[in-house]
Amino acid sequence: MQEQSTIQYRPFDSSKVFILTKKKKDLQELESQFSSLGIKANALDVTQLNRSEKRYLLLIQQQMLPNLEPSVFEDKIKLRYFVFSYSDGDKIETDFDLEDHLVLPLAANDVRSLVRYCSMKDQMEQSLQDSQEKIENQQSVIALGNYVGSLVHDLNNLTTITMSSLEAIRGINNKDIKNEQIEFLVDKGLKGSLMLKALTTRYRRFLKSKKFNELHISSLQAIINDALEFLDTDLNRHNIQTIVEVGHQIKIETDEIVFVQSLVNIISNAIYAIKDLPEKWIKIKVQTTVDTVSLLIVDSGKGIDDQVADKVFEPLFTTKPEGEGSGFGLSFCTLELEKLGLRLEYIPGKHTTFGIQIPYAKIIMA
């Protein structure tokens, strides 16, 4: 795969213009012309080239171009300014990649056109950078999809071996040992293995873009209990309190595997986020609106930063250190829940809250 070059993008600031000239008269004249439009003109300080986080308009006196080092122009000036040369006469040919050449004096319309040109080019470059990032993400998703497909195949085979071994242990225990603790652990291991096998099947079908939704009537409370049971070790290790405020009478038509896996992803993220806080709890409750029932998963964290919240459902996005998060958990669950007519959302508030919206049509009250 050919490596894409990274676009150096800095947002354009039209409130300032910089002038590189040895003629004080030029500076004064340009200051006057730009100030009439509320734009401040400044003499360029070449010692500050590395400190600009924005991009500005720069006018360079044509006679000064031969004195510029090409490397300085390309690596420092061109990245931070829309560069125009100017003079009071004809343009002299140069090897520098300039936007255009201007002839003094500038009319008010010329100044407006300059700023408009820079603003439009800035928008174009931002759009180009966004497109490049999307292409790079798509390439990463494709490459990761190929890898995950192979991994899922191997994982499915290993799960089959694990289940066979557990069944053999159960047979030995029932015949000779008859230990209740072993029976309990074997049952738990088989239940987890069955869920893992179902998930690998779903991932394979998901990668092939095939629909695969097995809908059943399931107790919402039982689904929550299953998810918490899978995370029981982590919850106890970090001494995190769980509060479930969902009655046993609520049943829903859904794919239980998808729902449990979605809860496991959300709660796992909550555990990671609050494990080092002095106050550690996770509350799961139901909230009703006119059209839907929302299952809320609230933790003792103080919410997610707005910029991060906009990205949490994007593929490959994760706030965890490298090696600890794939960036696929919530994005995959979001897509799978949508196939079931459910919607996963982040809800801003005092504490970190995620909600799964369930239409009333899917709710069955016992």
N, C-alpha and C positions, 0 to 999 in steps of 0.2 A: 504494500500500500504506500503510495507516495505521500510523503510528509507535507502537510500544509504549513505555509509560513503564517506567522501570527501578525495580524494587522495591528499597527500601533495607533490606537485611537485615543484621542483626548477631546473632551467636549469643547466646542467653540464658544468663546466669551467675546461678545460684541461690544462690551462696555469699554474696552481699551484697544488702542492701536499702538504699535511700536515703530519707531523710526531709527534707522541706522544711517547716519550721515555725519559728515564733518562740517557741513554748512549750517551755521546757526540760523541763517535766514530761512532755509528750507524747513527747519524744525518749527520755527515760529509760524510760518505760513500754513503748514500742515496742521499744527495745533489749532489754529484759528478755524480752518475748514472743518475739522472733525468735531470741535467743541460746539459748533452751531447745531450739530445733531445729537448733542449730549454724550459724545464719545471722547474719552480722555486720551490724548496722545502723549507718549512717553519716549524719551530717548532710550534705545536698547542698551542694557548693561550686559555685556557679553559674559560677565562673571556669574550671572544668574540663570544661564541657559538650562542648567540641570535641575532647577528647582520648580519649574512650571508644571502644574498638574493639569492645566487647561491649554487650549490652543488659541492663538491670537492672530490678528492680521499684522504683517510686518512689511514695511516699505524700506527698501535698501537703495541708497543712492547708487546709480549705475557705476560711477567711477570707483566705488569701493569693492565691487565684485572681484577684480583681479587680486585683491589683498586677502580674500577669504581662502582658507584651506578647504579643499573639497571634502575631506573627512569630517571637518567641523560642520560644514553645511549639511551633509547627508545625515550624520549621526545625532546632531544637536538642533540645528536650526530648522531643517525640513520637517522633523517630527513634531515640532512645537508651534510652528507658524505656517500660515498661508502666505507665501513669499511673493511679493511683486517688486520688480525693479522700477526705478523712476529716474527721470532726467527732464531737462527743459528742452530736449531735442530728440533726435532719432534714436531708436534702439540699436545698441551694439550687440553683435552676436556673442553668446556665452555658452559654456558647456553646462552651466547650472540649470537644474530642472525648476524653472520658475512658473508661476501661475500665468503671468502676463507682464507687459511693460506699460507703464503709465507716463504720460507727459504732463508736466506742470504748466499752468496751474490747473487744479482739479475743480470742476464745477460741483455744485451741491448734488446733482443727479449722479455724477461719477462716484461720489462718496457713498451714496445710498446703494448704487449698483455693486460697489465693492463689497459692502457688508452683506448684501443679499446673496451675492455669489458665494461668499465664504459660508454663510448659513446653509445654503442648499448643498454645497459640497460636503459640509459636516454631516448633514442628514443622510446623504448618500453613503458616506464612509461608515456611519453607524449602522445603516441597514446592511451594508456589505459585511461588517464584522458579525452582526447577528446571524446572517445567513451562513457565514463560515463556521460559526460555533455550532449551528444546527447540523450542518453537514458532518462536522467532526464527531458530534454526539451520535448521529445516525450510524456513522462508520464504527464507532465504539460499541454501539448496541448490537450491530450485526455481528461483529467479531465476538462479542461476549455471548451472543445467542448461539453461535456455533460451538463455543466452548461449553456453554451450559447444557446444550443438547447431548454432548458426549458425556458430561459429568452426570447428568440425570440418568442416562442409560446405565452407567456403572453403579450409581447409587441404587437404582432399582434392583439390580442383580445382588448387591450386597444386602439389601433389605430382605430379599427372599431367603438368603442364607441365614440371616439373623432370625427370621421367623421360624425357619425349620429347626434351628438350634433351640429356640425357646420352647417350641412344641415338644422337642425331645426331653428337655429339662422338666417340663410339666408332666410328661408321661412317667419319668423316673420318680418324680416327687409323689405323684398320686399312687404309684405302686409300692415304693419302698420307704420313702422318707416321711411323707404326709406332713410337711411343715407349712403352716398357714402363711408365714411371712414370705416364703419362697413362692407360694401360689399367688400372693398379692403382687409381688414384684414381677413375676412372669406375666400376669394379666396386664399390668401397666406397660411392660415392655412390648407385648403383642399389640396393645391398643395404639401405642405410639408408632409401632412399625406399620400397622395397617393404615394409619393416617399418613405416614411418610410415603407409603406405596401409592396411596391415592393421590398425594400431591405430586409425585414424580409423573404419574399418568397425566395429571392436569398440566404440568409444565410442558410435557412433550406435545400435548395437543395445543397448548397455548402458542408454542413456538411454531407450530404448523398452521396457526390461525384457524383452528376448527372449534366450533361451539361444543361445549361439553358441560351441561348443567343438569345435574340430577336433583330434582326438587322433591323435598319431603317436608312433612309437618314436624317441626322440632320445637322443643321447649327452649325459650330464650334463656331461661335460668340455667338449663342443662348445658347449653352451648358455652355460656360464660364460665361455668364450673369446669368444663373440659379444658378451656383455654388456661384458666388459672392453675389447673392441675399440672399442665405441661411446664408451667413456669414456677412451680412450687419451690424448687431448689433455689432458684435465684431470689425469689421473694424472701425466703427464710434467711438466706445468707446475708442479705443486706438489711434484714429486719424491717421490711416494708409492710405496713398494715394495708389490708384490702377490705373495702366495704362494698358489698353488693346490695343495692336497693332495687331489686327486680323480682317481682312476684312470680311464683311458679305457674300462675294461671295464663301467662302470656305465651302464646305459641305463634310461630311464623312459618310460612311456606318459603323454604330457602334450600340452598345447597349447604349442608352443615359443615363440610370440609372447608369451603371457602370462608364461611363466617368465622369458624374457629381460627383458621390461619390468619385472617385479618385482625382478629382480637389479639392473637399472639404477637403479631408484628407491632401493633399499637402499644400493647402493654410492655413488650420488651424494650421499646424506645423509651417508655416512661420510666422503667426500672433504671436504664442507663442514665437518664437525665437527672434522676433524683437520688441515686444511691449514695451520694456524698453530702446530701443536704441534712441539716439538723432535724427537720420535720419531713418524714417520709410516709406518704400514704397514697393509695390509688382508690378512687371511688368510681363505681359503675352504677349508673342509674338511668331511669327512663324519663323522658320529657315529651309531653304531647303538644302538638299544635293543631291547627284546623285541618291540615291535610296529611300530616305524617306523625309517626312516633319516632323519636330520636333516641338511640342508645348512646349515652354520653360516657366517655372514659375521661375522667378528670384526675390529674395528679397534683401533688403539692408544689410543683414547679411554678414559676412566675410568668409563664407564657413564653411565646417564641417571638423573636425579633421580626418586625414586619418584612424586612428584606428576605429573611430566611423562610418565613411562612409562605411567601409567594412561590417558593421553589420546592417545598417538602414533598410534593407529589410528582416531581419531575424524575424521569429515569436518570440514574447515575449520580443524583444529588444526595450527599450525606454530610452531616456535621461531625461524624465520628472520625477518629484518627485513621490513617491509612492501615488497612488490614483488618479493621473492626466493623466496617460497614460497606455494603455493596452499592447502596443507593437504589436498590430494586424492590425492597420490601413493600413500601407504601404504594409505589407506582403500579406494581403488579396487582396488589389487592384492590386498588381503585378501579382498575380495568375490569377485574373479575366481579367486583360488587356491582358495577354498572350493568354488566350482563344480566344480573339478577334483578335489575330495577331498583337497586339500592345506591345510596350516594354517601361517600366518605368525605368529610370536610373538617377543616380546622376552624375552631370557634374562638376568637380573641376574648380575653377576659382576665380576671384576677389570677386564675390558675390555668395551667396548660390543659386544654380541652379539645378532644376530637369527638366527632359525632357521626354515627351511621344512621342516615335517614331511611326509615322503613315506611312505605306507603300503607295506609289503612287497609288497602285491598289484600295485603299479604299478612295481616294480623288476624289471629284467631284467638278469641278469649274463651278459656275453658270454663 
